Amino acid sequence: QVQLVESGGGLVQSGGSLRLSCAASGSNLRINVMGWYRQAPGKQRELVARITREGNTNYADSVKGRFTISRNNAKNTVYLQMNSLLPEDTAVYYCNAQGKVTAWSDFDSWGQGTQVTVSS
């Protein structure tokens, strides 16, 4: 099975920065899309940013201009650079990866989540 390991969450002051990392592991792994989602208490999980293998990106309107998603395909790793953080960014951030482990086997895996807390 595909395993996602996240790191980089923590507590930061408003206006500060954090860099999240997520490494995927598995045999014969080909990841098509990797992304970051977040969920605050009492709210639904929402897309923050995603990136395709080819490097195409999408961002939530709320983070455009502040967050940057990138990936290293050779390492099966995705990053989220978060700048100018706001208290509204406080949430549990989840890594997601979609792709194939074989020609007939798709996967859609989630990390365990990492807490990001932005204080005012």
C-alpha angles and dihedrals in degrees: 000000000000115000125200121199118193130196141164104067122131148115120311137165122250109279093027131116140240133182119212123200131194124186122194123206134187143111120286090358122179113177118198103177131018124184150162125238130179137203128195122197111283093010135098122255110265136193115257101175140330137192133197127222087258092055102256112148140200128191137191110250090240093063103035111127092016106059129051125195122202138162142204106216094192090057095037087231132140126197135199117200108198118194132173090023119199132200087249088066091066108121145106107282119213129197118221131192129185129186144088137301091186135007089267102032120081124188135200109186135179133201122231093255134251124229119239115189122183116193125204 
